[in-house]
Amino acid sequence: MIDVSFTGNPGDYSLSVTVASPDIGCESYADWLEAVSKDGELLTRRVLLHSHVDEQPFTRSVGGLHVQPNDTVIIRAHMSVGGYGGTVMRGTVSDGFTAAEVPPDFASDLETQVPLPTDCAF
């Protein structure tokens, strides 16, 4: 994770996330990015339908982030092989986001929560 930015209004934001991932094709690629509350609740997720081997880093957006400007949000990416990893960003809409550490098992149950990718296009 390299950068996070927001647009919208309190209670209804969209976020843009820039990710650098070690994609090698459908065998291993960043298959989603998500926003999670500090309590581990999935706030929104963007499923990625293909690898980004030739587009690094890449930026994708997702809406439906229903938080207030001072709510703490954790942004992270998921790899199809290996699960959650890489840099995690933590912060608020009002104060911005910085790289952060979260426990390896933080909200690990979200790996099985829909929406989930069903296939990799390329």
C-alpha positions in Angstrom: 0.0 0.0 0.0 1.4 3.3 -1.0 -1.3 5.9 -0.7 -4.9 6.4 0.4 -7.2 9.4 -0.5 -10.9 10.1 0.0 -13.7 12.0 -1.6 -17.3 12.5 -0.5 -19.1 13.7 2.6 -19.3 12.5 6.2 -21.1 9.2 6.2 -20.6 8.5 2.5 -17.0 8.5 1.3 -15.2 6.9 -1.6 -11.6 5.9 -1.3 -8.8 5.6 -3.8 -6.0 3.2 -2.8 -2.6 2.9 -4.6 -1.1 -0.5 -4.2 2.2 -2.0 -5.2 1.9 -5.8 -5.2 4.1 -8.7 -6.3 1.6 -9.9 -8.9 2.9 -12.6 -11.2 -0.4 -13.4 -13.0 -3.5 -15.3 -11.9 -1.2 -17.7 -9.9 -0.7 -14.9 -7.3 -2.1 -11.4 -7.4 -3.7 -8.7 -5.2 -7.3 -9.9 -5.3 -9.0 -7.2 -3.2 -8.5 -4.1 -1.1 -10.6 -3.2 1.9 -11.4 -0.7 4.6 -11.9 -2.1 8.1 -12.9 -0.5 11.4 -10.5 -0.5 14.3 -12.8 -3.2 15.8 -12.3 -5.5 12.8 -15.6 -4.8 11.0 -15.5 -4.8 7.2 -16.6 -1.4 6.0 -16.1 -1.7 2.2 -14.2 -4.0 -0.2 -13.1 -3.7 -3.8 -12.7 -7.1 -5.5 -10.0 -7.0 -8.1 -10.8 -9.2 -11.1 -7.4 -9.6 -12.6 -3.7 -9.4 -11.9 -1.8 -6.1 -12.4 1.6 -7.5 -13.6 2.1 -4.7 -16.1 0.5 -1.9 -14.0 2.5 -1.3 -10.9 1.7 0.5 -8.7 -2.0 0.6 -9.5 -4.8 2.7 -8.1 -8.4 1.6 -7.6 -11.4 3.2 -6.0 -14.3 1.9 -4.0 -17.4 3.7 -2.6 -19.7 2.9 0.2 -17.5 3.9 3.1 -20.0 5.0 5.7 -17.8 6.6 8.4 -17.4 10.0 10.0 -14.3 12.2 9.5 -12.7 11.2 12.8 -13.4 7.4 12.7 -10.3 5.3 12.6 -10.1 3.2 9.4 -7.6 0.5 8.5 -6.9 0.0 4.7 -5.2 -3.2 3.6 -4.8 -5.4 0.5 -5.2 -9.2 0.2 -3.1 -11.5 -2.1 -4.8 -14.5 -3.7 -1.8 -16.6 -2.4 -0.6 -15.7 1.1 -3.6 -13.6 2.3 -3.2 -10.2 4.0 0.2 -8.7 3.8 2.3 -5.7 2.9 1.9 -2.2 4.2 -1.3 -1.4 6.1 -2.5 2.2 6.3 -4.3 3.5 9.3 -5.9 6.9 10.0 -9.0 9.1 9.6 -10.4 11.1 6.8 -9.8 14.3 8.7 -6.2 13.5 9.7 -5.0 11.4 6.8 -3.3 8.0 6.7 0.1 6.6 7.5 1.7 3.2 7.4 0.8 1.1 10.5 1.3 -2.3 12.1 -1.6 -4.5 12.9 -1.4 -8.0 14.5 -1.1 -10.8 11.9 -4.5 -12.2 12.9 -6.3 -8.8 12.9 -9.8 -9.4 11.5 -8.6 -12.6 9.8 -12.3 -13.8 9.6 -12.8 -11.3 6.9 -11.0 -13.6 4.4 -14.2 -15.6 4.1 -16.7 -12.7 4.1 -18.3 -11.7 0.8 -17.8 -10.1 -1.6 -15.0 -12.4 -2.7 -13.3 -12.9 -6.1 -14.7 -15.7 -8.1 -12.1 -15.9 -10.9 -9.0 -14.1 -12.3 -9.4 -12.8 -15.8 -5.7 -12.5 -16.6 
